Amino acid sequence: MLKGDLSLKQGDFLLQSGAFEIETSGISVLFGRSGSGKSTLLRAITGLDKHTRGSLSFNGERWQDAKWRLPAPKRDIGFVFQDAALFPHLSVRGNLEYAVRRAPAGGSSLLELAERVGIAHKLDQSVTTLSGGEKQRVAIARALLSKPRLLCMDEPLSALDWRAKGELLPLIEELARETGVPVLYITHAPVEVERLASRVVFMADGRIERIETLREALARPDSSLFDEEGPVSVLEGRLSAPNEHGLCAFGEEGERLWIGAPTHPTDERPLRLRILARDVSLALDDPSRISILNHLAVTVERIDPPKDGRVTVATRTTGGQLLLAEITPWSLTRLELEPGRIIYALIKSVALME
Amino acid sequence: MLRACPYPKIFESAPACGVRPFFECKKHDMIELFGISVSAQPIWLTLKVALTTTVILLLVGTPLAWWLAHMRSSFKIVLEAIVALPLVLPPTVLGFYLLIAMNPNGALTQFLHVFGFEGQLTFSFTGLVIGSVFYSLPFAVQPLMHAFEGLPMRLLDAAATLRAGVLDRFFSVVVPLARRGFLVAGTLTFAHTVGEFGVVLMVGGNVPDTTRMVSIAIFDHVESLEYAEAHLLSGMMLVFSVVVLMLVYGINRRFAVKVG
């Protein structure tokens, strides 16, 4: 448990987190607009800024209180910066060795980890010759080689193109799971939250608004995760092998969806599927003569008040997962929807978050 | 070539160290070049003062430059102005104040006597070094300050999260990334101290064999109408200065570290 109450003034910006408790397992995502204080909070937690005030403890170990502050090098925090912050005077290997030389013995070797993040063939290159994605891979390997007890990542993907993002997101998730190191991950991209988060720390105006599990965050109609693309549902399930039409079945019997085969092998682990509410239509009967493949029988759970001429209908699948649909108020009256009614959700498009 | 006559042996006995046909140590403190003989003492003294000043200024200037580079208070411009003062102030003004401050009966000298310091500050080697340290301060501090300002603080943060302590960060990140600043600061300080005149004349006087530096020796030769000797020393200074400046520009090009 990361527990504390921190304040830090940086220029005109004032962070006043308020009391917080963040579980130290899996990936906790700090989410908020730019200027909401995410990076400042992370800096305060790392102990990098000596002007930080307040209290902080990590798994019961005191890191800061009114009179005392454990210096950053002693907190065993790994940090991945937005721009990687590799040492330009050292090679890739030199950057990784910098971490190894100062870390306690044991764990993965430099070569193993370089191999794991896919930069083993670049070890003797200067870091200035690397692409943005490669730099972040080195930064992640360097942070992990320092054997951290907590890994902080400050928008590590924001400077990368979509392809590099697509490759690094699964890598970050897999490494977090393999190493068991708890991660604090900053982003302002809802897609990254929905892909990675075990829990979400919502930040606004320099304070922590609320800390919720991803499931809770997505069930809240006014969630700021929905600001950009409207309401979103995330379904979890496993993927089967592709059939003769090149489509894979996702999820359990009764809530099975057909989706295109993934570009990367996904082994057996559970995956997340991202569905925009505006891509979900509702029908009272199960239409059979229709091009849309994915129809699910769902129960209406909640109907939110209209907003911007759209109504969000929250439904439950037979497996108990939340699926949101966005329809017009007129459709709502025509279909006479009300909580408890069983209807059909027609899903026009899904995105598998690999 | 001057290395062939090791200081301070030159004052004690006559070393036999003529290595080049055009260069010869004639008497115990004379060197002969192109058939003109001049006293070697001002040359050695100048090099000794310049080297001592450079070492002191790199030690003192580094923390000062770091502090100034990362200072956010508006008081910074006052300090920057004070550091830059020797650039614009007539050396005689600086020398005059230093002379007053180092007055044998003054507070500074008396204070040093408490710590067992014998003798006086003015007209001595110590006085020359103190004067040079003040006079050359901007030449050490400014390049270092610019080097430190250009250093991304994120890299130091990254080093801190990789368990590097303060000194470790300084030697493993700051020194290699700011090496150009250190080299330029060192070279400029050394060269500038070699080239000073006003301050060393005011503070050191012109005591033969004790505080007479090259620039003053040239002045003396000209005063005495010894143009050949003045030519020789001036020519040496000219060549030295060109070499130093080429070195500085070379350093700026060669050691540019791509940061970020």
Interface residues (C-beta under 8 A of the other chain):
Chain A: T46 L48 P71 A72 P73 K74 D76 I77 G78 F79 F81 D83 A85 L86 F87 P88 H89 Y98 A99 R102 A103 T128 R142 A143 S146 P148 C152
Chain B: P152 R154 L155 D157 A158 A159 A160 T161 L162 R163 A164 G165 D168 S172 V173 P176 L177 V257 K258 V259 G260
